[in-house]
Amino acid sequence: MNQSHTGIPVPPAPETIRWLETPEQLDQWLISLPAGCRVSLDTEFERVSTFHPIPGLVQLGGAGDFWLLEPHVAEASARFRTMLADSDRPKLLYAMSEDLELFRHWLKVEPAGLQDLQIGAALAGAGFSVGYARLVESLFGETLDKSVTRSDWLSRPLSPEQQRYAVDDIRYLEPLANWVTEKLRERNLEHALAEESRRFADEAAAPDDVDRHYLKLRGGWTLTLAQQSVLQRLAAWRELECHKVDRPRNRVLSDALMIAIAERCPRSLGELNDIQGLPGGIIKRYGEHLLALVRAGKEADTANFESIQRPLTRDQQALYKQVKKCFKKVAEEYDIPLEILAPRKRAEKVIQDQTLRGQEFFEGWRTTLLGPVAGEIEELVKP
């Protein structure tokens, strides 16, 4: 073991890269892991021109071992799926959102027992959204080779540089977890990492209601209710079409063009063609269907329609600055990024709902930290 300046031992780079080449080998290694042993986990994938990520490689570490796996090996192992979903088997990841999306779509698994060490590092005082390589260098004094980060992970054979990079992506996770645990213990925030990782994973796993996707298009708040009703149908159609053809959203129809169609509400292919920037191929392939969606949206009853959240008013903006000062005071006291403690969208919701109470996001570990300022925030936002 190498000793870093943090005092935390770091496993040396393995002399040879090892692969688990069959599902049986993978199963046997998983069976051999001691109870409670943490598993370091990462993936490499491609999604430049697809809606869903395509798995390219899986990296696993635990009990001093580091392994690379071809996707078909992981896919053929029921025990691998079980391990991912086992809440009693801690999994160490770094910036895990895309890995979780991959596992959900590819293996149809909802991972549990997760620790996102990027979140943990932020809670430990390392800063917001710090990159893995930068954190490894600052904590352990080792510089990672990032030259193959954006390389092709689907082509074979993988180069020696790619394989070394892939192992390094998991080699520092356990030492990093030890550093995070030590710092969180000093701050009395040991429970916060597991809680925050679980909340993040649960929110990401929530069923994607395509009929509510329009609410994410904040630029559409200026549209009338009838126009937003059109936008709702356009956005729902696009989500389904992206899944169907496996293409990124902008490759099917961009947010800006959907908003433009909803605003113009074209009645014919000619009017649809007049919308600046709308490709002729889109009109040819989807034109009639888009017009049908426009008609359906215009004719829909909007009496109970949920409109897109509008930006804060000028008065609310002024109130937000006051409320932000309360959150910032706590963030600075505990050396936790404000973006973690109270992201702007969450703080805005406190103002729009006119209360901090009952806000699920601000429960759990945040309740204890915000206790001293909760009354002040309530006084500021109460009607």
C-alpha positions in Angstrom: 0.0 0.0 0.0 1.2 3.5 -0.8 0.8 6.1 2.0 -0.7 9.4 0.8 -0.2 12.7 2.6 -3.7 12.2 4.1 -2.3 9.2 6.0 -4.8 7.0 4.2 -3.2 4.0 2.4 -3.8 3.8 -1.4 -3.6 0.5 -3.2 -0.7 0.4 -5.8 -1.5 0.1 -9.5 -1.7 -3.6 -10.3 1.1 -4.9 -12.4 -1.3 -6.7 -14.7 -4.9 -5.9 -15.6 -7.2 -8.7 -14.7 -10.5 -9.6 -16.3 -13.4 -11.7 -15.1 -14.0 -13.4 -18.4 -17.2 -15.5 -17.7 -20.4 -15.1 -15.6 -19.2 -18.0 -13.5 -16.0 -16.3 -12.6 -17.9 -13.1 -11.7 -20.4 -15.1 -9.6 -17.5 -16.9 -7.8 -15.8 -13.6 -7.0 -19.0 -12.0 -5.7 -19.7 -15.1 -3.5 -16.1 -14.8 -2.1 -16.6 -11.2 -0.8 -16.8 -11.0 3.0 -20.1 -9.8 4.4 -20.2 -6.0 4.5 -17.2 -5.6 2.2 -17.6 -2.5 0.1 -17.7 -2.8 -3.7 -16.1 -0.2 -5.9 -18.1 0.3 -9.1 -17.8 2.2 -12.3 -18.8 1.8 -16.0 -17.7 3.1 -19.3 -20.3 3.7 -22.0 -21.2 5.5 -25.2 -24.3 7.7 -25.9 -23.2 10.3 -28.5 -26.0 9.5 -30.9 -28.4 7.4 -28.8 -31.1 8.2 -26.3 -30.0 5.3 -24.0 -26.4 4.7 -23.0 -24.6 1.7 -24.5 -22.5 -0.3 -22.0 -18.8 -0.6 -23.0 -17.1 -1.8 -19.8 -17.8 -2.6 -16.1 -15.1 -2.1 -13.4 -15.4 -3.8 -10.1 -13.2 -3.6 -7.0 -13.4 -5.2 -3.5 -11.3 -7.0 -0.9 -8.1 -5.7 -2.6 -9.0 -6.9 -6.1 -9.6 -4.9 -9.2 -11.4 -6.4 -12.2 -12.6 -5.4 -15.7 -15.7 -7.1 -17.2 -17.1 -7.2 -20.7 -20.8 -6.1 -20.6 -22.0 -9.5 -21.8 -20.4 -11.1 -18.7 -22.2 -8.8 -16.3 -25.4 -9.1 -18.2 -25.4 -12.9 -18.0 -24.8 -12.9 -14.2 -28.0 -12.9 -12.0 -25.7 -12.6 -9.0 -24.3 -9.3 -10.4 -27.9 -8.0 -10.6 -28.6 -9.2 -7.0 -25.4 -7.5 -5.8 -26.4 -4.2 -7.4 -29.9 -4.3 -5.7 -28.6 -5.5 -2.3 -28.9 -2.6 0.2 -26.7 -4.5 2.6 -23.8 -4.5 0.2 -22.2 -1.0 0.1 -21.4 0.2 -3.4 -18.9 3.0 -3.9 -19.3 5.2 -7.0 -18.3 8.7 -8.1 -20.8 11.0 -9.8 -23.2 8.0 -10.2 -26.2 9.5 -12.1 -25.2 8.1 -15.5 -24.1 4.7 -14.1 -27.5 4.3 -12.4 -29.3 5.2 -15.7 -27.2 2.6 -17.5 -28.0 -0.1 -14.9 -31.7 0.7 -15.0 -32.1 0.6 -18.8 -29.5 -2.1 -19.6 -30.0 -4.5 -16.7 -33.5 -3.4 -15.5 -32.0 -3.0 -11.9 -32.6 -0.3 -9.3 -29.2 -0.3 -7.4 -29.3 0.2 -3.6 -26.8 0.6 -0.8 -25.1 3.4 -2.8 -22.5 5.9 -1.7 -21.8 8.6 -4.2 -18.4 9.9 -3.2 -18.7 13.1 -5.2 -21.6 14.0 -2.8 -19.6 12.7 0.1 -16.6 14.8 -0.8 -18.9 17.9 -1.0 -20.3 17.1 2.4 -16.7 16.7 3.7 -15.7 20.1 2.6 -13.9 19.4 -0.8 -16.2 21.7 -2.8 -19.2 21.3 -5.1 -19.0 18.8 -8.1 -15.3 18.3 -7.9 -13.9 16.1 -10.6 -12.6 12.6 -9.6 -9.1 13.2 -11.1 -8.7 16.6 -9.4 -9.8 15.1 -6.0 -7.4 12.2 -6.3 -4.5 14.5 -7.1 -5.3 16.9 -4.2 -5.8 14.1 -1.6 -3.4 11.4 -2.7 -0.9 13.3 -4.8 -1.3 11.1 -7.9 -2.1 12.4 -11.4 -4.5 10.4 -13.4 -4.1 10.0 -17.2 -7.2 11.6 -18.7 -6.1 11.3 -22.3 -8.5 8.3 -23.0 -11.5 9.7 -21.1 -13.5 10.3 -24.3 -12.1 7.4 -26.2 -14.2 4.7 -27.9 -15.2 2.2 -25.2 -17.1 -0.1 -27.6 -14.3 -1.0 -30.0 -12.0 -3.9 -29.2 -9.4 -4.5 -28.2 -9.1 -1.9 -25.5 -5.7 -0.2 -25.5 -3.4 -0.7 -22.4 -4.0 3.0 -21.7 -7.7 2.5 -21.6 -7.4 -0.5 -19.3 -5.2 1.4 -16.9 -7.5 4.3 -16.9 -10.5 2.0 -16.2 -8.7 0.4 -13.2 -7.7 3.8 -11.9 -11.3 4.9 -12.0 -12.0 2.4 -9.1 -8.6 2.1 -7.5 -9.0 5.2 -5.4 -12.7 4.8 -4.4 -12.1 3.0 -1.2 -9.3 5.3 0.0 -11.6 8.2 -0.9 -14.5 6.6 1.0 -12.2 6.3 4.1 -11.2 10.0 3.8 -14.9 11.0 3.4 -16.0 8.9 6.4 -13.2 10.3 8.6 -14.2 13.9 7.7 -18.0 13.3 8.1 -17.4 11.7 11.5 -15.6 14.9 12.6 -18.6 16.9 11.4 -21.1 14.5 12.9 -22.5 14.0 9.4 -21.8 10.3 9.0 -25.4 9.5 8.2 -25.7 12.3 5.6 -23.8 10.5 2.8 -26.0 7.4 2.8 -29.1 9.5 3.2 -28.3 11.9 0.4 -27.1 9.2 -1.9 -30.4 7.3 -1.3 -32.5 10.4 -1.9 -30.6 11.2 -5.1 -31.1 7.6 -6.4 -34.7 7.5 -5.4 -35.5 10.7 -7.2 -33.7 9.5 -10.3 -35.6 6.2 -10.2 -39.0 7.9 -10.0 -41.2 6.8 -12.9 -40.8 9.2 -15.8 -44.3 10.5 -16.5 -44.1 11.6 -20.1 -47.2 13.7 -19.7 -45.4 15.9 -17.1 -42.2 16.3 -19.1 -43.3 19.7 -20.4 -43.0 21.1 -16.9 -39.2 20.8 -17.3 -39.2 23.2 -20.3 -39.0 26.3 -18.2 -38.7 28.5 -21.3 -42.3 27.7 -22.0 -43.7 29.5 -19.0 -44.7 32.6 -21.1 -47.1 30.5 -23.3 -50.8 30.6 -22.7 -52.5 27.6 -21.0 -53.8 26.5 -24.4 -50.3 26.7 -25.9 -48.8 24.9 -22.9 -51.4 22.2 -23.4 -50.0 21.8 -27.0 -46.4 21.8 -25.6 -47.5 19.0 -23.1 -48.5 16.8 -26.0 -45.4 17.6 -28.1 -43.1 16.9 -25.2 -44.8 13.6 -24.3 -44.7 12.5 -28.0 -41.0 13.3 -28.2 -40.1 11.3 -25.1 -41.9 8.2 -26.6 -40.3 8.8 -30.0 -36.8 9.1 -28.5 -37.3 5.8 -26.7 -38.6 4.2 -29.9 -35.9 5.3 -32.3 -33.1 5.5 -29.6 -32.0 9.0 -30.5 -31.2 12.0 -28.3 -34.0 14.5 -27.8 -32.4 17.3 -29.9 -31.9 14.8 -32.7 -35.7 14.3 -32.8 -37.0 17.8 -31.9 -35.3 20.5 -29.8 -36.9 22.2 -26.8 -36.8 25.5 -28.6 -38.6 24.2 -31.7 -41.2 22.5 -29.6 -41.9 25.8 -27.8 -42.0 27.6 -31.2 -44.6 25.1 -32.5 -46.7 25.5 -29.4 -46.5 29.2 -29.6 -47.5 29.3 -33.3 -50.0 26.5 -33.2 -49.8 25.9 -37.0 -52.9 24.7 -38.8 -51.3 23.3 -41.9 -48.0 21.9 -43.2 -47.4 25.2 -44.9 -47.6 27.1 -41.5 -45.5 24.4 -39.9 -42.9 24.9 -42.6 -42.8 28.6 -41.9 -41.4 28.0 -38.4 -37.8 29.1 -38.6 -35.2 26.4 -38.1 -37.6 23.4 -38.3 -35.9 20.9 -40.6 -37.8 19.7 -43.7 -37.0 16.1 -42.8 -39.0 16.6 -39.5 -41.9 18.0 -41.4 -41.9 15.2 -43.9 -41.6 12.5 -41.3 -43.7 13.9 -38.5 -45.6 16.8 -39.9 -49.2 15.4 -40.0 -48.7 13.9 -36.5 -47.4 17.2 -35.1 -50.5 19.0 -36.5 -52.7 16.5 -34.9 -51.0 17.0 -31.5 -51.4 20.8 -31.9 -55.2 20.4 -32.6 -55.6 18.1 -29.6 -53.8 20.5 -27.3 -55.8 23.5 -28.5 -59.1 21.7 -28.0 -58.2 20.3 -24.5 -59.9 21.5 -21.3 -57.3 23.5 -19.4 -59.5 24.2 -16.3 -57.2 22.0 -14.1 -54.1 22.2 -16.2 -50.8 22.6 -14.3 -48.8 25.4 -15.8 -45.1 25.6 -16.1 -43.5 27.3 -13.0 -42.8 30.9 -13.8 -39.6 32.6 -12.6 -39.7 34.5 -9.3 -41.3 37.9 -9.4 -39.2 41.0 -8.5 -40.5 40.9 -4.9 -39.8 37.2 -4.7 -36.3 37.7 -6.0 -35.7 40.2 -3.2 -37.1 37.7 -0.7 -34.9 34.9 -2.2 -31.8 37.0 -1.5 -32.8 37.2 2.1 -33.6 33.5 2.4 -30.4 32.6 0.6 -28.4 34.5 3.3 -29.9 32.2 6.0 -29.0 29.1 4.0 -25.5 30.5 3.2 -24.8 31.2 6.9 -25.3 27.5 7.6 -23.4 26.4 4.5 -20.4 28.4 5.5 -20.6 27.3 9.1 -20.4 23.6 8.1 -18.3 24.2 5.0 -20.9 22.5 2.8 -21.5 23.9 -0.7 -24.8 25.9 -0.9 -25.6 23.9 -4.1 -25.8 20.8 -1.9 -27.4 22.3 1.2 -30.0 24.4 -0.6 -30.0 24.3 -4.4 -31.7 27.4 -6.0 -34.7 25.5 -7.3 -35.3 24.1 -3.8 -34.9 27.4 -2.1 -37.3 29.0 -4.7 -39.9 26.4 -3.8 -39.7 27.4 -0.2 -40.6 31.0 -1.3 -43.3 29.9 -3.7 -44.9 27.6 -1.1 -44.4 30.2 1.6 -43.0 27.7 4.1 -40.0 25.5 4.9 -42.2 23.0 6.8 -43.2 19.9 4.9 -40.5 20.3 2.3 -39.3 16.8 2.0 -35.9 17.9 0.6 -35.1 19.9 3.8 -35.8 17.0 6.1 -33.3 14.4 7.4 -29.7 15.6 7.9 -30.6 19.1 6.7 -33.2 19.5 9.6 -30.5 19.4 12.2 -28.2 21.9 10.4 -31.0 24.3 9.5 -32.6 24.2 12.9 -31.1 27.5 14.1 -32.3 29.4 11.0 -35.6 27.6 10.3 -37.6 30.1 12.4 -36.0 33.0 10.6 -36.7 31.5 7.2 -40.4 30.8 8.2 -40.7 34.4 9.3 -39.4 35.7 6.1 -41.6 33.7 3.7 -44.8 33.5 5.6 -47.8 35.2 3.8 
